[in-house]
Structures are given as structure tokens and as C-alpha cells.
């Protein structure tokens, strides 16, 4: 018997669908290098303005606009305004929707876009309903010690999916343009083995090609080197550990294979423009 959308989403209540959700405030000129991850990234700009670089195309996002970056889309971030950019940011795991009943997916088109590996991003004006929903999601995700926080956070994700599915025809959609299977294979391998020691040679062996060939294809498809992407992916994971799991910097450095906490801080600042301490301060969750 097929489940309706409400029944399906209710069954996800015990899963960890939300990777993190918080309010951030970044200074003018802040820059985060191109990167890629397996989560769906949601950014709702409250004040100021920024540019997302989605697949090397500038995507201006202004106050009151909602940008959603889908998995495997290479993207960077720059604060364009002369004032700090304040925004709500969340990362959602899409894998819990991969085996969804086709009947449910048909009624919730936003789920299809989360999982089709072709969608690059959505950009739309944020409705009051979406703003309220994302605010509640950020509040609940920051309440790790409160009973039922996971179930409530997942409920707000379900609400957001319904709201976005309802308005999907008014949303700007771009087709995912990185279509080289070798580059995507390398990216997925790096992301899923980020706590292990990796090199261009070991990744090439996993992809069954020579290091030289992988290097050429990766640079052409992603516009950065394999080694640069490894560093980017490590810093992306470090941000998750620091903000959502509240790990100490020394612990993060050790888990991700940096030779020292000082070197970790150096690499972190190279790719984010700030030290881990400065980043954590800018990422503090504020009452909404």
C-alpha cells in the first residue's frame, strides 16, 4: 500500500535529516573558496548581500532571497555588500529521500530536485511562511539538550519541503552542469573518505586511471586541483565538526589528519579568510 507524503515524512522522524542549521553573520569581503558537498545547502539572506558562485557562474543573493545549492554543485561564497551579511544557513541530508515512493515524489517535486543529481540551485524570494519555518529549524537545531529536538527539526524540514514543492513553478532552476563521471567519482570518494589519508595517486587508483589523467580531467571539470579540493573538503568537514558537533579545534585537527593544530588553523584561514576561532565566533547562534 502506497504511503501519502505526510505518512512518509512522519516515518523519517527518528532519522538525522538536518546536518546543521544556524544564523551566521559574515563581514564585508568575506570569501570562501569553491567547494562541494553531499548535503543540500539552504541560505536565506536577512541583511546585506552576497554572491554564490554556482558552477563558476555568479549568483547574486540579496536580503529577502532564498538560495538552495544542491549536492555536488561546486560553489563558492563572497560577501558583496559593504555591510555584514546576516543569513540563516542549513544543510540537509538528501539520502533519506533516495528510496522514496514514486507516488510521494510526484506530489513533492522538491524532493526530486534534491535527489536527481542534475539540479544545481534554486533562487527565489522568501515567503513569510518559509522564513518562519527556517527560523524555527535553526532554533531547534541549536537546542541539542532539549527533548524531541531531532523530531521537531525534522518536522520543520518536512514543512519546508511542502512549502517549496507548492511554489516550485515560481522558482528559477539551473541544470547541474558538471557531468564528467570521473570527476564526480573522485569528488564523492574524497568526501566519503575525508578522515583518511589521501593523495592524487590513491584517488587515481580508486578511479582506475593514471594520476596525470585524473589531474587533467579534474582541473578541467572542477577548475581546481585534486589536492586543493582535498583541502577544501577537509575544511568543509571541519566547519561541520566545529559548529554542529561542538568539537575542540585540536580534536578536529587530529581526526582530519592535519600534522598539528597550528597547521590546521593555517589551512583553515587560507580557505575561509578567518581562523577557526574567528569563524566560530561569526557562526554563533543568535536568538531569533
PyMOL commands that set and color helices and strands:
alter all, ss='L'
color gray80, all
select helices_A, chain A and resi 5-11+95-97+102-107+109-115+128-141+149-166+168-170+181-192+200-207+211-222+226-243+249-255+261-272+276-282
alter helices_A, ss='H'
color red, helices_A
select strands_A, chain A and resi 18-26+31-35+39-47+49-54+57-62+65-69+75-79+85-93+119-125+172-175
alter strands_A, ss='S'
color yellow, strands_A
deselect
rebuild
show_as cartoon
